Amino acid sequence: MFWAAARTWAPLFTIVGVTLVVANFGRGMGAHIGAADCCYGMGRSNALPSSFFGAIDPKHQVPRNNVIFVGALALFVRSFLPTGGESSF
């Protein structure tokens, strides 16, 4: 598809690329918030420590601790993954 887009209509290649970046960014944000909500639910049911995981930010009404925790965990795990340029063959 990318080869055909680049050969037939050059702006389409850019449009498809930007669309894929935006879609993946949105998908990542959805997964991040979903994991934070899961941690919040487990904190409210005392499966995880409720003092940290069951707390809601009074100003924005979001589980702030869980959002920060999941983001820090994702950043920590990502630091151990190889970059895209390396080959596994």
PDB file with SEQRES, HELIX, SHEET and CRYST1 records, atoms N, CA, C and O in Angstrom:
SEQRES   1 A   89  MET PHE TRP ALA ALA ALA ARG THR TRP ALA PRO LEU PHE          
SEQRES   2 A   89  THR ILE VAL GLY VAL THR LEU VAL VAL ALA ASN PHE GLY          
SEQRES   3 A   89  ARG GLY MET GLY ALA HIS ILE GLY ALA ALA ASP CYS CYS          
SEQRES   4 A   89  TYR GLY MET GLY ARG SER ASN ALA LEU PRO SER SER PHE          
SEQRES   5 A   89  PHE GLY ALA ILE ASP PRO LYS HIS GLN VAL PRO ARG ASN          
SEQRES   6 A   89  ASN VAL ILE PHE VAL GLY ALA LEU ALA LEU PHE VAL ARG          
SEQRES   7 A   89  SER PHE LEU PRO THR GLY GLY GLU SER SER PHE                  
HELIX    1 AA1 PHE A    2  THR A    8  1                                   7    
HELIX    2 AA2 ALA A   10  ARG A   44  1                                  35    
HELIX    3 AA3 SER A   50  PHE A   53  1                                   4    
HELIX    4 AA4 ARG A   64  ARG A   78  1                                  15    
CRYST1    1.000    1.000    1.000  90.00  90.00  90.00 P 1           1          
ATOM      1  N   MET A   1       0.821  -1.175   0.000  1.00  0.00           N  
ATOM      2  CA  MET A   1       0.000   0.000   0.000  1.00  0.00           C  
ATOM      3  C   MET A   1       0.880   1.259   0.000  1.00  0.00           C  
ATOM      4  O   MET A   1       0.596   2.214  -0.723  1.00  0.00           O  
ATOM      5  N   PHE A   2       1.933   1.259   0.801  1.00  0.00           N  
ATOM      6  CA  PHE A   2       2.787   2.433   0.857  1.00  0.00           C  
ATOM      7  C   PHE A   2       3.516   2.659  -0.462  1.00  0.00           C  
ATOM      8  O   PHE A   2       3.680   3.801  -0.894  1.00  0.00           O  
ATOM      9  N   TRP A   3       3.950   1.592  -1.098  1.00  0.00           N  
ATOM     10  CA  TRP A   3       4.640   1.724  -2.375  1.00  0.00           C  
ATOM     11  C   TRP A   3       3.702   2.333  -3.403  1.00  0.00           C  
ATOM     12  O   TRP A   3       4.087   3.239  -4.143  1.00  0.00           O  
ATOM     13  N   ALA A   4       2.465   1.835  -3.451  1.00  0.00           N  
ATOM     14  CA  ALA A   4       1.496   2.350  -4.407  1.00  0.00           C  
ATOM     15  C   ALA A   4       1.150   3.808  -4.113  1.00  0.00           C  
ATOM     16  O   ALA A   4       0.998   4.607  -5.037  1.00  0.00           O  
ATOM     17  N   ALA A   5       1.024   4.158  -2.833  1.00  0.00           N  
ATOM     18  CA  ALA A   5       0.696   5.536  -2.478  1.00  0.00           C  
ATOM     19  C   ALA A   5       1.833   6.479  -2.855  1.00  0.00           C  
ATOM     20  O   ALA A   5       1.588   7.579  -3.352  1.00  0.00           O  
ATOM     21  N   ALA A   6       3.068   6.058  -2.622  1.00  0.00           N  
ATOM     22  CA  ALA A   6       4.212   6.910  -2.959  1.00  0.00           C  
ATOM     23  C   ALA A   6       4.356   7.087  -4.461  1.00  0.00           C  
ATOM     24  O   ALA A   6       4.793   8.142  -4.919  1.00  0.00           O  
ATOM     25  N   ARG A   7       3.997   6.072  -5.230  1.00  0.00           N  
ATOM     26  CA  ARG A   7       4.164   6.145  -6.683  1.00  0.00           C  
ATOM     27  C   ARG A   7       3.013   6.872  -7.367  1.00  0.00           C  
ATOM     28  O   ARG A   7       3.228   7.546  -8.374  1.00  0.00           O  
ATOM     29  N   THR A   8       1.817   6.752  -6.853  1.00  0.00           N  
ATOM     30  CA  THR A   8       0.662   7.320  -7.542  1.00  0.00           C  
ATOM     31  C   THR A   8       0.348   8.741  -7.115  1.00  0.00           C  
ATOM     32  O   THR A   8       0.075   9.605  -7.949  1.00  0.00           O  
ATOM     33  N   TRP A   9       0.387   8.977  -5.818  1.00  0.00           N  
ATOM     34  CA  TRP A   9       0.032  10.308  -5.338  1.00  0.00           C  
ATOM     35  C   TRP A   9       0.847  10.595  -4.095  1.00  0.00           C  
ATOM     36  O   TRP A   9       0.507  10.105  -3.018  1.00  0.00           O  
ATOM     37  N   ALA A  10       1.913  11.373  -4.207  1.00  0.00           N  
ATOM     38  CA  ALA A  10       2.871  11.603  -3.123  1.00  0.00           C  
ATOM     39  C   ALA A  10       2.229  12.171  -1.850  1.00  0.00           C  
ATOM     40  O   ALA A  10       2.608  11.741  -0.761  1.00  0.00           O  
ATOM     41  N   PRO A  11       1.297  13.096  -1.924  1.00  0.00           N  
ATOM     42  CA  PRO A  11       0.680  13.587  -0.679  1.00  0.00           C  
ATOM     43  C   PRO A  11      -0.071  12.491   0.083  1.00  0.00           C  
ATOM     44  O   PRO A  11      -0.184  12.557   1.307  1.00  0.00           O  
ATOM     45  N   LEU A  12      -0.582  11.489  -0.631  1.00  0.00           N  
ATOM     46  CA  LEU A  12      -1.304  10.410   0.044  1.00  0.00           C  
ATOM     47  C   LEU A  12      -0.374   9.652   0.983  1.00  0.00           C  
ATOM     48  O   LEU A  12      -0.795   9.202   2.048  1.00  0.00           O  
ATOM     49  N   PHE A  13       0.879   9.513   0.594  1.00  0.00           N  
ATOM     50  CA  PHE A  13       1.849   8.833   1.452  1.00  0.00           C  
ATOM     51  C   PHE A  13       2.005   9.577   2.782  1.00  0.00           C  
ATOM     52  O   PHE A  13       2.054   8.952   3.841  1.00  0.00           O  
ATOM     53  N   THR A  14       2.081  10.895   2.727  1.00  0.00           N  
ATOM     54  CA  THR A  14       2.195  11.702   3.939  1.00  0.00           C  
ATOM     55  C   THR A  14       0.911  11.624   4.762  1.00  0.00           C  
ATOM     56  O   THR A  14       0.966  11.512   5.986  1.00  0.00           O  
ATOM     57  N   ILE A  15      -0.221  11.680   4.110  1.00  0.00           N  
ATOM     58  CA  ILE A  15      -1.499  11.624   4.810  1.00  0.00           C  
ATOM     59  C   ILE A  15      -1.655  10.287   5.538  1.00  0.00           C  
ATOM     60  O   ILE A  15      -2.078  10.258   6.694  1.00  0.00           O  
ATOM     61  N   VAL A  16      -1.325   9.204   4.883  1.00  0.00           N  
ATOM     62  CA  VAL A  16      -1.421   7.883   5.504  1.00  0.00           C  
ATOM     63  C   VAL A  16      -0.443   7.779   6.674  1.00  0.00           C  
ATOM     64  O   VAL A  16      -0.789   7.235   7.722  1.00  0.00           O  
ATOM     65  N   GLY A  17       0.762   8.292   6.504  1.00  0.00           N  
ATOM     66  CA  GLY A  17       1.749   8.245   7.577  1.00  0.00           C  
ATOM     67  C   GLY A  17       1.313   9.023   8.803  1.00  0.00           C  
ATOM     68  O   GLY A  17       1.437   8.532   9.925  1.00  0.00           O  
ATOM     69  N   VAL A  18       0.803  10.232   8.606  1.00  0.00           N  
ATOM     70  CA  VAL A  18       0.333  11.050   9.725  1.00  0.00           C  
ATOM     71  C   VAL A  18      -0.873  10.385  10.399  1.00  0.00           C  
ATOM     72  O   VAL A  18      -0.983  10.391  11.625  1.00  0.00           O  
ATOM     73  N   THR A  19      -1.754   9.825   9.610  1.00  0.00           N  
ATOM     74  CA  THR A  19      -2.914   9.135  10.174  1.00  0.00           C  
ATOM     75  C   THR A  19      -2.495   7.962  11.040  1.00  0.00           C  
ATOM     76  O   THR A  19      -3.063   7.748  12.110  1.00  0.00           O  
ATOM     77  N   LEU A  20      -1.505   7.198  10.590  1.00  0.00           N  
ATOM     78  CA  LEU A  20      -1.029   6.068  11.387  1.00  0.00           C  
ATOM     79  C   LEU A  20      -0.381   6.529  12.685  1.00  0.00           C  
ATOM     80  O   LEU A  20      -0.568   5.892  13.722  1.00  0.00           O  
ATOM     81  N   VAL A  21       0.370   7.613  12.650  1.00  0.00           N  
ATOM     82  CA  VAL A  21       0.990   8.130  13.868  1.00  0.00           C  
ATOM     83  C   VAL A  21      -0.075   8.584  14.861  1.00  0.00           C  
ATOM     84  O   VAL A  21       0.005   8.263  16.047  1.00  0.00           O  
ATOM     85  N   VAL A  22      -1.066   9.327  14.385  1.00  0.00           N  
ATOM     86  CA  VAL A  22      -2.136   9.807  15.260  1.00  0.00           C  
ATOM     87  C   VAL A  22      -2.940   8.636  15.827  1.00  0.00           C  
ATOM     88  O   VAL A  22      -3.284   8.641  17.009  1.00  0.00           O  
ATOM     89  N   ALA A  23      -3.239   7.641  15.005  1.00  0.00           N  
ATOM     90  CA  ALA A  23      -4.002   6.487  15.468  1.00  0.00           C  
ATOM     91  C   ALA A  23      -3.224   5.693  16.512  1.00  0.00           C  
ATOM     92  O   ALA A  23      -3.807   5.250  17.502  1.00  0.00           O  
ATOM     93  N   ASN A  24      -1.948   5.507  16.316  1.00  0.00           N  
ATOM     94  CA  ASN A  24      -1.150   4.776  17.300  1.00  0.00           C  
ATOM     95  C   ASN A  24      -0.991   5.565  18.591  1.00  0.00           C  
ATOM     96  O   ASN A  24      -0.977   4.973  19.670  1.00  0.00           O  
ATOM     97  N   PHE A  25      -0.871   6.877  18.509  1.00  0.00           N  
ATOM     98  CA  PHE A  25      -0.807   7.704  19.706  1.00  0.00           C  
ATOM     99  C   PHE A  25      -2.107   7.583  20.496  1.00  0.00           C  
ATOM    100  O   PHE A  25      -2.073   7.438  21.718  1.00  0.00           O  
ATOM    101  N   GLY A  26      -3.231   7.640  19.828  1.00  0.00           N  
ATOM    102  CA  GLY A  26      -4.528   7.488  20.494  1.00  0.00           C  
ATOM    103  C   GLY A  26      -4.713   6.108  21.087  1.00  0.00           C  
ATOM    104  O   GLY A  26      -5.270   5.966  22.175  1.00  0.00           O  
ATOM    105  N   ARG A  27      -4.252   5.098  20.385  1.00  0.00           N  
ATOM    106  CA  ARG A  27      -4.350   3.731  20.902  1.00  0.00           C  
ATOM    107  C   ARG A  27      -3.498   3.572  22.156  1.00  0.00           C  
ATOM    108  O   ARG A  27      -3.916   2.916  23.110  1.00  0.00           O  
ATOM    109  N   GLY A  28      -2.312   4.167  22.160  1.00  0.00           N  
ATOM    110  CA  GLY A  28      -1.452   4.106  23.345  1.00  0.00           C  
ATOM    111  C   GLY A  28      -2.060   4.834  24.531  1.00  0.00           C  
ATOM    112  O   GLY A  28      -1.977   4.357  25.663  1.00  0.00           O  
ATOM    113  N   MET A  29      -2.671   5.988  24.280  1.00  0.00           N  
ATOM    114  CA  MET A  29      -3.318   6.718  25.370  1.00  0.00           C  
ATOM    115  C   MET A  29      -4.496   5.939  25.927  1.00  0.00           C  
ATOM    116  O   MET A  29      -4.719   5.937  27.137  1.00  0.00           O  
ATOM    117  N   GLY A  30      -5.252   5.279  25.061  1.00  0.00           N  
ATOM    118  CA  GLY A  30      -6.375   4.465  25.525  1.00  0.00           C  
ATOM    119  C   GLY A  30      -5.922   3.294  26.373  1.00  0.00           C  
ATOM    120  O   GLY A  30      -6.545   2.976  27.386  1.00  0.00           O  
ATOM    121  N   ALA A  31      -4.846   2.655  25.963  1.00  0.00           N  
ATOM    122  CA  ALA A  31      -4.307   1.542  26.744  1.00  0.00           C  
ATOM    123  C   ALA A  31      -3.778   2.020  28.086  1.00  0.00           C  
ATOM    124  O   ALA A  31      -3.954   1.348  29.103  1.00  0.00           O  
ATOM    125  N   HIS A  32      -3.135   3.170  28.091  1.00  0.00           N  
ATOM    126  CA  HIS A  32      -2.594   3.746  29.329  1.00  0.00           C  
ATOM    127  C   HIS A  32      -3.721   4.036  30.318  1.00  0.00           C  
ATOM    128  O   HIS A  32      -3.627   3.660  31.486  1.00  0.00           O  
ATOM    129  N   ILE A  33      -4.772   4.692  29.871  1.00  0.00           N  
ATOM    130  CA  ILE A  33      -5.893   5.024  30.747  1.00  0.00           C  
ATOM    131  C   ILE A  33      -6.647   3.768  31.164  1.00  0.00           C  
ATOM    132  O   ILE A  33      -7.128   3.686  32.294  1.00  0.00           O  
ATOM    133  N   GLY A  34      -6.758   2.786  30.266  1.00  0.00           N  
ATOM    134  CA  GLY A  34      -7.406   1.525  30.625  1.00  0.00           C  
ATOM    135  C   GLY A  34      -6.661   0.790  31.723  1.00  0.00           C  
ATOM    136  O   GLY A  34      -7.281   0.247  32.638  1.00  0.00           O  
ATOM    137  N   ALA A  35      -5.332   0.767  31.641  1.00  0.00           N  
ATOM    138  CA  ALA A  35      -4.535   0.129  32.686  1.00  0.00           C  
ATOM    139  C   ALA A  35      -4.658   0.894  33.998  1.00  0.00           C  
ATOM    140  O   ALA A  35      -4.724   0.283  35.064  1.00  0.00           O  
ATOM    141  N   ALA A  36      -4.688   2.220  33.932  1.00  0.00           N  
ATOM    142  CA  ALA A  36      -4.852   3.016  35.145  1.00  0.00           C  
ATOM    143  C   ALA A  36      -6.222   2.776  35.774  1.00  0.00           C  
ATOM    144  O   ALA A  36      -6.327   2.689  36.998  1.00  0.00           O  
ATOM    145  N   ASP A  37      -7.265   2.669  34.967  1.00  0.00           N  
ATOM    146  CA  ASP A  37      -8.600   2.374  35.488  1.00  0.00           C  
ATOM    147  C   ASP A  37      -8.669   0.979  36.095  1.00  0.00           C  
ATOM    148  O   ASP A  37      -9.351   0.766  37.097  1.00  0.00           O  
ATOM    149  N   CYS A  38      -7.966   0.035  35.491  1.00  0.00           N  
ATOM    150  CA  CYS A  38      -7.922  -1.320  36.045  1.00  0.00           C  
ATOM    151  C   CYS A  38      -7.247  -1.306  37.420  1.00  0.00           C  
ATOM    152  O   CYS A  38      -7.728  -1.944  38.356  1.00  0.00           O  
ATOM    153  N   CYS A  39      -6.141  -0.581  37.537  1.00  0.00           N  
ATOM    154  CA  CYS A  39      -5.467  -0.451  38.835  1.00  0.00           C  
ATOM    155  C   CYS A  39      -6.376   0.243  39.851  1.00  0.00           C  
ATOM    156  O   CYS A  39      -6.380  -0.116  41.028  1.00  0.00           O  
ATOM    157  N   TYR A  40      -7.137   1.229  39.401  1.00  0.00           N  
ATOM    158  CA  TYR A  40      -8.063   1.920  40.297  1.00  0.00           C  
ATOM    159  C   TYR A  40      -9.147   0.967  40.806  1.00  0.00           C  
ATOM    160  O   TYR A  40      -9.465   0.963  41.995  1.00  0.00           O  
ATOM    161  N   GLY A  41      -9.708   0.168  39.910  1.00  0.00           N  
ATOM    162  CA  GLY A  41     -10.723  -0.795  40.319  1.00  0.00           C  
ATOM    163  C   GLY A  41     -10.171  -1.823  41.298  1.00  0.00           C  
ATOM    164  O   GLY A  41     -10.847  -2.204  42.254  1.00  0.00           O  
ATOM    165  N   MET A  42      -8.952  -2.268  41.059  1.00  0.00           N  
ATOM    166  CA  MET A  42      -8.339  -3.216  41.983  1.00  0.00           C  
ATOM    167  C   MET A  42      -8.013  -2.550  43.321  1.00  0.00           C  
ATOM    168  O   MET A  42      -8.058  -3.201  44.365  1.00  0.00           O  
ATOM    169  N   GLY A  43      -7.690  -1.273  43.292  1.00  0.00           N  
ATOM    170  CA  GLY A  43      -7.452  -0.552  44.530  1.00  0.00           C  
ATOM    171  C   GLY A  43      -8.728  -0.340  45.323  1.00  0.00           C  
ATOM    172  O   GLY A  43      -8.716  -0.420  46.552  1.00  0.00           O  
ATOM    173  N   ARG A  44      -9.824  -0.070  44.637  1.00  0.00           N  
ATOM    174  CA  ARG A  44     -11.110   0.116  45.325  1.00  0.00           C  
ATOM    175  C   ARG A  44     -11.630  -1.178  45.939  1.00  0.00           C  
ATOM    176  O   ARG A  44     -12.347  -1.143  46.939  1.00  0.00           O  
ATOM    177  N   SER A  45     -11.280  -2.312  45.354  1.00  0.00           N  
ATOM    178  CA  SER A  45     -11.739  -3.602  45.899  1.00  0.00           C  
ATOM    179  C   SER A  45     -10.696  -4.234  46.820  1.00  0.00           C  
ATOM    180  O   SER A  45     -10.829  -5.396  47.203  1.00  0.00           O  
ATOM    181  N   ASN A  46      -9.657  -3.472  47.178  1.00  0.00           N  
ATOM    182  CA  ASN A  46      -8.598  -3.900  48.096  1.00  0.00           C  
ATOM    183  C   ASN A  46      -7.756  -5.057  47.564  1.00  0.00           C  
ATOM    184  O   ASN A  46      -7.142  -5.777  48.352  1.00  0.00           O  
ATOM    185  N   ALA A  47      -7.715  -5.247  46.270  1.00  0.00           N  
ATOM    186  CA  ALA A  47      -6.790  -6.224  45.687  1.00  0.00           C  
ATOM    187  C   ALA A  47      -5.387  -5.625  45.635  1.00  0.00           C  
ATOM    188  O   ALA A  47      -4.396  -6.353  45.696  1.00  0.00           O  
ATOM    189  N   LEU A  48      -5.302  -4.310  45.522  1.00  0.00           N  
ATOM    190  CA  LEU A  48      -4.059  -3.543  45.623  1.00  0.00           C  
ATOM    191  C   LEU A  48      -4.244  -2.560  46.780  1.00  0.00           C  
ATOM    192  O   LEU A  48      -5.380  -2.290  47.170  1.00  0.00           O  
ATOM    193  N   PRO A  49      -3.177  -2.029  47.329  1.00  0.00           N  
ATOM    194  CA  PRO A  49      -3.320  -1.083  48.444  1.00  0.00           C  
ATOM    195  C   PRO A  49      -4.210   0.104  48.069  1.00  0.00           C  
ATOM    196  O   PRO A  49      -3.880   0.879  47.170  1.00  0.00           O  
ATOM    197  N   SER A  50      -5.336   0.236  48.764  1.00  0.00           N  
ATOM    198  CA  SER A  50      -6.320   1.247  48.388  1.00  0.00           C  
ATOM    199  C   SER A  50      -5.870   2.664  48.712  1.00  0.00           C  
ATOM    200  O   SER A  50      -6.391   3.615  48.129  1.00  0.00           O  
ATOM    201  N   SER A  51      -4.922   2.833  49.620  1.00  0.00           N  
ATOM    202  CA  SER A  51      -4.483   4.192  49.941  1.00  0.00           C  
ATOM    203  C   SER A  51      -3.771   4.845  48.752  1.00  0.00           C  
ATOM    204  O   SER A  51      -3.839   6.063  48.587  1.00  0.00           O  
ATOM    205  N   PHE A  52      -3.095   4.053  47.931  1.00  0.00           N  
ATOM    206  CA  PHE A  52      -2.419   4.589  46.753  1.00  0.00           C  
ATOM    207  C   PHE A  52      -3.248   4.383  45.489  1.00  0.00           C  
ATOM    208  O   PHE A  52      -3.480   5.332  44.739  1.00  0.00           O  
ATOM    209  N   PHE A  53      -3.698   3.151  45.248  1.00  0.00           N  
ATOM    210  CA  PHE A  53      -4.358   2.813  43.981  1.00  0.00           C  
ATOM    211  C   PHE A  53      -5.843   3.168  43.960  1.00  0.00           C  
ATOM    212  O   PHE A  53      -6.433   3.265  42.884  1.00  0.00           O  
ATOM    213  N   GLY A  54      -6.454   3.363  45.118  1.00  0.00           N  
ATOM    214  CA  GLY A  54      -7.884   3.676  45.151  1.00  0.00           C  
ATOM    215  C   GLY A  54      -8.181   5.146  45.311  1.00  0.00           C  
ATOM    216  O   GLY A  54      -9.332   5.520  45.533  1.00  0.00           O  
ATOM    217  N   ALA A  55      -7.165   5.995  45.203  1.00  0.00           N  
ATOM    218  CA  ALA A  55      -7.347   7.437  45.406  1.00  0.00           C  
ATOM    219  C   ALA A  55      -7.715   8.139  44.106  1.00  0.00           C  
ATOM    220  O   ALA A  55      -7.255   7.772  43.025  1.00  0.00           O  
ATOM    221  N   ILE A  56      -8.554   9.155  44.243  1.00  0.00           N  
ATOM    222  CA  ILE A  56      -8.992   9.981  43.109  1.00  0.00           C  
ATOM    223  C   ILE A  56      -8.509  11.412  43.352  1.00  0.00           C  
ATOM    224  O   ILE A  56      -8.605  11.924  44.467  1.00  0.00           O  
ATOM    225  N   ASP A  57      -7.993  12.047  42.311  1.00  0.00           N  
ATOM    226  CA  ASP A  57      -7.581  13.444  42.404  1.00  0.00           C  
ATOM    227  C   ASP A  57      -8.832  14.302  42.574  1.00  0.00           C  
ATOM    228  O   ASP A  57      -9.732  14.239  41.737  1.00  0.00           O  
ATOM    229  N   PRO A  58      -8.909  15.108  43.646  1.00  0.00           N  
ATOM    230  CA  PRO A  58     -10.147  15.871  43.884  1.00  0.00           C  
ATOM    231  C   PRO A  58     -10.419  16.948  42.836  1.00  0.00           C  
ATOM    232  O   PRO A  58     -11.578  17.283  42.589  1.00  0.00           O  
ATOM    233  N   LYS A  59      -9.376  17.493  42.218  1.00  0.00           N  
ATOM    234  CA  LYS A  59      -9.586  18.574  41.254  1.00  0.00           C  
ATOM    235  C   LYS A  59     -10.059  18.044  39.897  1.00  0.00           C  
ATOM    236  O   LYS A  59     -11.009  18.579  39.326  1.00  0.00           O  
ATOM    237  N   HIS A  60      -9.401  16.991  39.371  1.00  0.00           N  
ATOM    238  CA  HIS A  60      -9.696  16.516  38.021  1.00  0.00           C  
ATOM    239  C   HIS A  60     -10.535  15.244  37.996  1.00  0.00           C  
ATOM    240  O   HIS A  60     -10.979  14.824  36.928  1.00  0.00           O  
ATOM    241  N   GLN A  61     -10.757  14.631  39.138  1.00  0.00           N  
ATOM    242  CA  GLN A  61     -11.582  13.418  39.244  1.00  0.00           C  
ATOM    243  C   GLN A  61     -11.041  12.257  38.415  1.00  0.00           C  
ATOM    244  O   GLN A  61     -11.811  11.535  37.781  1.00  0.00           O  
ATOM    245  N   VAL A  62      -9.723  12.076  38.416  1.00  0.00           N  
ATOM    246  CA  VAL A  62      -9.076  10.952  37.742  1.00  0.00           C  
ATOM    247  C   VAL A  62      -8.166  10.257  38.752  1.00  0.00           C  
ATOM    248  O   VAL A  62      -7.725  10.881  39.717  1.00  0.00           O  
ATOM    249  N   PRO A  63      -7.882   8.969  38.540  1.00  0.00           N  
ATOM    250  CA  PRO A  63      -6.944   8.269  39.429  1.00  0.00           C  
ATOM    251  C   PRO A  63      -5.502   8.657  39.107  1.00  0.00           C  
ATOM    252  O   PRO A  63      -4.777   7.897  38.465  1.00  0.00           O  
ATOM    253  N   ARG A  64      -5.095   9.835  39.553  1.00  0.00           N  
ATOM    254  CA  ARG A  64      -3.796  10.410  39.217  1.00  0.00           C  
ATOM    255  C   ARG A  64      -2.625   9.496  39.574  1.00  0.00           C  
ATOM    256  O   ARG A  64      -1.693   9.351  38.783  1.00  0.00           O  
ATOM    257  N   ASN A  65      -2.663   8.881  40.752  1.00  0.00           N  
ATOM    258  CA  ASN A  65      -1.569   8.002  41.169  1.00  0.00           C  
ATOM    259  C   ASN A  65      -1.393   6.847  40.189  1.00  0.00           C  
ATOM    260  O   ASN A  65      -0.270   6.459  39.868  1.00  0.00           O  
ATOM    261  N   ASN A  66      -2.500   6.306  39.721  1.00  0.00           N  
ATOM    262  CA  ASN A  66      -2.447   5.166  38.805  1.00  0.00           C  
ATOM    263  C   ASN A  66      -1.928   5.578  37.429  1.00  0.00           C  
ATOM    264  O   ASN A  66      -1.179   4.834  36.796  1.00  0.00           O  
ATOM    265  N   VAL A  67      -2.326   6.764  36.969  1.00  0.00           N  
ATOM    266  CA  VAL A  67      -1.852   7.245  35.668  1.00  0.00           C  
ATOM    267  C   VAL A  67      -0.342   7.449  35.714  1.00  0.00           C  
ATOM    268  O   VAL A  67       0.362   7.074  34.778  1.00  0.00           O  
ATOM    269  N   ILE A  68       0.158   8.039  36.792  1.00  0.00           N  
ATOM    270  CA  ILE A  68       1.601   8.254  36.931  1.00  0.00           C  
ATOM    271  C   ILE A  68       2.325   6.922  37.081  1.00  0.00           C  
ATOM    272  O   ILE A  68       3.386   6.719  36.491  1.00  0.00           O  
ATOM    273  N   PHE A  69       1.756   6.017  37.867  1.00  0.00           N  
ATOM    274  CA  PHE A  69       2.378   4.701  38.068  1.00  0.00           C  
ATOM    275  C   PHE A  69       2.484   3.920  36.763  1.00  0.00           C  
ATOM    276  O   PHE A  69       3.540   3.368  36.453  1.00  0.00           O  
ATOM    277  N   VAL A  70       1.405   3.871  36.004  1.00  0.00           N  
ATOM    278  CA  VAL A  70       1.409   3.130  34.741  1.00  0.00           C  
ATOM    279  C   VAL A  70       2.371   3.782  33.746  1.00  0.00           C  
ATOM    280  O   VAL A  70       3.072   3.076  33.021  1.00  0.00           O  
ATOM    281  N   GLY A  71       2.417   5.108  33.701  1.00  0.00           N  
ATOM    282  CA  GLY A  71       3.349   5.795  32.811  1.00  0.00           C  
ATOM    283  C   GLY A  71       4.796   5.533  33.188  1.00  0.00           C  
ATOM    284  O   GLY A  71       5.636   5.306  32.317  1.00  0.00           O  
ATOM    285  N   ALA A  72       5.094   5.564  34.486  1.00  0.00           N  
ATOM    286  CA  ALA A  72       6.461   5.286  34.940  1.00  0.00           C  
ATOM    287  C   ALA A  72       6.841   3.836  34.661  1.00  0.00           C  
ATOM    288  O   ALA A  72       7.971   3.553  34.264  1.00  0.00           O  
ATOM    289  N   LEU A  73       5.906   2.924  34.867  1.00  0.00           N  
ATOM    290  CA  LEU A  73       6.167   1.514  34.578  1.00  0.00           C  
ATOM    291  C   LEU A  73       6.421   1.296  33.088  1.00  0.00           C  
ATOM    292  O   LEU A  73       7.331   0.555  32.717  1.00  0.00           O  
ATOM    293  N   ALA A  74       5.633   1.925  32.245  1.00  0.00           N  
ATOM    294  CA  ALA A  74       5.828   1.795  30.799  1.00  0.00           C  
ATOM    295  C   ALA A  74       7.165   2.381  30.365  1.00  0.00           C  
ATOM    296  O   ALA A  74       7.845   1.804  29.516  1.00  0.00           O  
ATOM    297  N   LEU A  75       7.551   3.514  30.934  1.00  0.00           N  
ATOM    298  CA  LEU A  75       8.835   4.116  30.611  1.00  0.00           C  
ATOM    299  C   LEU A  75       9.990   3.228  31.069  1.00  0.00           C  
ATOM    300  O   LEU A  75      10.983   3.078  30.357  1.00  0.00           O  
ATOM    301  N   PHE A  76       9.860   2.643  32.257  1.00  0.00           N  
ATOM    302  CA  PHE A  76      10.896   1.758  32.786  1.00  0.00           C  
ATOM    303  C   PHE A  76      11.060   0.517  31.905  1.00  0.00           C  
ATOM    304  O   PHE A  76      12.180   0.143  31.558  1.00  0.00           O  
ATOM    305  N   VAL A  77       9.946  -0.117  31.546  1.00  0.00           N  
ATOM    306  CA  VAL A  77      10.000  -1.319  30.709  1.00  0.00           C  
ATOM    307  C   VAL A  77      10.526  -0.977  29.325  1.00  0.00           C  
ATOM    308  O   VAL A  77      11.299  -1.746  28.755  1.00  0.00           O  
ATOM    309  N   ARG A  78      10.123   0.156  28.776  1.00  0.00           N  
ATOM    310  CA  ARG A  78      10.564   0.569  27.439  1.00  0.00           C  
ATOM    311  C   ARG A  78      12.072   0.788  27.383  1.00  0.00           C  
ATOM    312  O   ARG A  78      12.686   0.614  26.331  1.00  0.00           O  
ATOM    313  N   SER A  79      12.660   1.164  28.492  1.00  0.00           N  
ATOM    314  CA  SER A  79      14.093   1.418  28.496  1.00  0.00           C  
ATOM    315  C   SER A  79      14.907   0.146  28.287  1.00  0.00           C  
ATOM    316  O   SER A  79      16.089   0.223  27.950  1.00  0.00           O  
ATOM    317  N   PHE A  80      14.298  -1.021  28.480  1.00  0.00           N  
ATOM    318  CA  PHE A  80      14.993  -2.288  28.291  1.00  0.00           C  
ATOM    319  C   PHE A  80      14.717  -2.941  26.938  1.00  0.00           C  
ATOM    320  O   PHE A  80      15.328  -3.958  26.611  1.00  0.00           O  
ATOM    321  N   LEU A  81      13.811  -2.376  26.154  1.00  0.00           N  
ATOM    322  CA  LEU A  81      13.483  -2.939  24.848  1.00  0.00           C  
ATOM    323  C   LEU A  81      14.453  -2.424  23.794  1.00  0.00           C  
ATOM    324  O   LEU A  81      14.931  -1.294  23.899  1.00  0.00           O  
ATOM    325  N   PRO A  82      14.751  -3.228  22.786  1.00  0.00           N  
ATOM    326  CA  PRO A  82      15.647  -2.742  21.731  1.00  0.00           C  
ATOM    327  C   PRO A  82      14.968  -1.684  20.873  1.00  0.00           C  
ATOM    328  O   PRO A  82      13.741  -1.625  20.791  1.00  0.00           O  
ATOM    329  N   THR A  83      15.780  -0.853  20.239  1.00  0.00           N  
ATOM    330  CA  THR A  83      15.226   0.160  19.349  1.00  0.00           C  
ATOM    331  C   THR A  83      14.824  -0.492  18.025  1.00  0.00           C  
ATOM    332  O   THR A  83      15.165  -1.648  17.777  1.00  0.00           O  
ATOM    333  N   GLY A  84      14.113   0.229  17.190  1.00  0.00           N  
ATOM    334  CA  GLY A  84      13.602  -0.320  15.954  1.00  0.00           C  
ATOM    335  C   GLY A  84      14.667  -0.636  14.916  1.00  0.00           C  
ATOM    336  O   GLY A  84      14.398  -1.419  14.005  1.00  0.00           O  
ATOM    337  N   GLY A  85      15.854  -0.068  15.009  1.00  0.00           N  
ATOM    338  CA  GLY A  85      16.877  -0.264  14.011  1.00  0.00           C  
ATOM    339  C   GLY A  85      17.637  -1.579  14.145  1.00  0.00           C  
ATOM    340  O   GLY A  85      18.319  -1.996  13.209  1.00  0.00           O  
ATOM    341  N   GLU A  86      17.528  -2.225  15.279  1.00  0.00           N  
ATOM    342  CA  GLU A  86      18.265  -3.454  15.479  1.00  0.00           C  
ATOM    343  C   GLU A  86      17.525  -4.638  14.867  1.00  0.00           C  
ATOM    344  O   GLU A  86      16.295  -4.687  14.884  1.00  0.00           O  
ATOM    345  N   SER A  87      18.269  -5.573  14.334  1.00  0.00           N  
ATOM    346  CA  SER A  87      17.679  -6.759  13.741  1.00  0.00           C  
ATOM    347  C   SER A  87      17.840  -7.942  14.692  1.00  0.00           C  
ATOM    348  O   SER A  87      18.853  -8.069  15.380  1.00  0.00           O  
ATOM    349  N   SER A  88      16.836  -8.795  14.718  1.00  0.00           N  
ATOM    350  CA  SER A  88      16.905  -9.965  15.603  1.00  0.00           C  
ATOM    351  C   SER A  88      17.388 -11.207  14.865  1.00  0.00           C  
ATOM    352  O   SER A  88      17.387 -12.301  15.429  1.00  0.00           O  
ATOM    353  N   PHE A  89      17.803 -11.049  13.604  1.00  0.00           N  
ATOM    354  CA  PHE A  89      18.262 -12.200  12.830  1.00  0.00           C  
ATOM    355  C   PHE A  89      19.721 -12.452  12.993  1.00  0.00           C  
ATOM    356  O   PHE A  89      20.255 -13.390  12.401  1.00  0.00           O  
TER     357      PHE A  89                                                      
END                                                                             
